[in-house]
Amino acid sequence: VQLVESGGGLVQAGGSLRLSCVASGSGFSINAMGWYRQAPGKERELVAMTSGTNTNYADSVKGRFTISRDNAKNSVYLQMNSLKPEDTAVYYCNTNARVGLANWLYWGQGTQVTVSS
């Protein structure tokens, strides 16, 4: 399973960005998809994750970010509004996918989001 992200960039504080991630490959089904981020000098942290029935957000992004999925396209999106400088990080797409008889975790290559003050 390969994950390809897009949509990162540079935006001023208060602005918006929309991240997209598409999963490709064969013989897999997606259990959950979501987004993590890692800022310089910090650990990677969960931003938002959805399994279709359950959706979780980091407290720091609740009310500002919205995650959505398009199951037909094996895609997940992250709409980020009211961006703050502290949202600056590399954002990674993540999926828990079933391949054969096992579940696996996959990561995208990351997309940079920079919020200027």
C-alpha positions as CSV (number, residue, x, y, z in Angstrom):
1,V,0.0,0.0,0.0
2,Q,1.4,3.4,-1.0
3,L,0.2,6.7,0.4
4,V,0.7,9.9,-1.4
5,E,0.0,13.2,0.3
6,S,-0.6,16.6,-1.3
7,G,-1.8,20.1,-0.3
8,G,0.8,21.3,2.1
9,G,2.4,24.8,1.8
10,L,2.9,28.1,3.3
11,V,0.0,30.1,4.7
12,Q,-0.5,33.0,7.1
13,A,-1.9,32.6,10.5
14,G,-5.7,32.4,10.3
15,G,-5.6,30.9,6.8
16,S,-6.7,27.5,5.6
17,L,-5.2,24.5,3.8
18,R,-6.6,21.2,2.7
19,L,-4.5,18.1,2.7
20,S,-5.2,15.1,0.6
21,C,-4.0,11.5,0.8
22,V,-4.6,8.7,-1.6
23,A,-3.9,5.0,-0.9
24,S,-3.0,2.8,-3.8
25,G,-2.0,-0.8,-4.3
26,S,-3.8,-4.1,-4.6
27,G,-5.4,-6.6,-2.3
28,F,-6.0,-4.3,0.6
29,S,-8.9,-2.8,2.5
30,I,-8.7,0.2,4.8
31,N,-9.6,0.0,8.4
32,A,-8.8,3.5,9.4
33,M,-7.0,6.5,7.9
34,G,-5.8,9.7,9.4
35,W,-3.1,12.3,9.9
36,Y,-0.1,12.7,12.2
37,R,2.3,15.6,12.4
38,Q,5.8,16.2,13.6
39,A,7.3,19.6,14.4
40,P,11.0,20.1,14.6
41,G,12.4,18.7,17.9
42,K,9.1,17.2,18.8
43,E,7.6,13.7,18.7
44,R,5.1,12.7,16.0
45,E,1.6,13.2,17.3
46,L,-1.9,12.2,16.2
47,V,-3.9,15.0,14.5
48,A,-7.0,13.2,13.4
49,M,-8.1,9.7,12.6
50,T,-11.3,8.2,11.3
51,S,-12.4,4.6,10.9
52,G,-15.7,5.5,9.4
53,T,-17.6,4.9,12.6
54,N,-15.2,6.7,14.9
55,T,-13.4,9.9,14.5
56,N,-10.8,11.3,16.9
57,Y,-9.1,14.7,17.0
58,A,-6.2,16.1,19.0
59,D,-7.5,18.6,21.5
60,S,-5.3,21.3,19.9
61,V,-7.1,21.1,16.6
62,K,-10.7,20.4,17.6
63,G,-13.1,22.9,16.1
64,R,-10.5,24.0,13.5
65,F,-9.6,20.9,11.6
66,T,-12.0,18.5,9.9
67,I,-11.1,15.0,8.6
68,S,-13.1,13.3,5.9
69,R,-12.8,10.1,3.9
70,D,-13.8,9.0,0.4
71,N,-13.9,5.3,0.6
72,A,-14.5,4.8,-3.1
73,K,-11.2,6.7,-3.8
74,N,-9.3,5.2,-0.8
75,S,-8.7,8.8,0.2
76,V,-8.6,10.9,3.3
77,Y,-8.6,14.7,3.6
78,L,-7.8,17.2,6.3
79,Q,-9.4,20.6,6.1
80,M,-7.4,22.9,8.3
81,N,-8.9,26.3,9.2
82,S,-7.8,29.1,11.5
83,L,-4.3,27.9,11.2
84,K,-1.8,28.9,13.9
85,P,2.0,29.1,13.8
86,E,2.1,26.1,16.2
87,D,0.4,24.0,13.5
88,T,3.7,24.2,11.5
89,A,4.9,20.7,11.0
90,V,5.4,17.9,8.6
91,Y,2.0,16.2,8.2
92,Y,2.0,12.4,7.6
93,C,-0.9,10.4,6.2
94,N,-1.4,7.1,8.0
95,T,-3.5,4.1,7.3
96,N,-4.3,0.8,9.1
97,A,-5.1,-1.5,6.3
98,R,-5.9,-5.2,6.0
99,V,-3.7,-7.1,3.6
100,G,-4.3,-10.8,3.4
101,L,-4.9,-12.0,7.0
102,A,-3.1,-9.3,8.8
103,N,-3.4,-5.6,9.6
104,W,-0.6,-3.3,8.7
105,L,0.4,0.3,9.3
106,Y,1.5,2.4,6.4
107,W,2.9,6.0,6.2
108,G,3.1,8.6,3.5
109,Q,6.2,10.6,2.8
110,G,4.9,13.7,4.6
111,T,3.9,17.1,3.4
112,Q,5.2,20.4,5.0
113,V,2.8,22.8,6.4
114,T,4.2,26.2,7.5
115,V,2.1,28.8,9.2
116,S,3.6,32.3,9.4
117,S,2.7,34.8,12.1
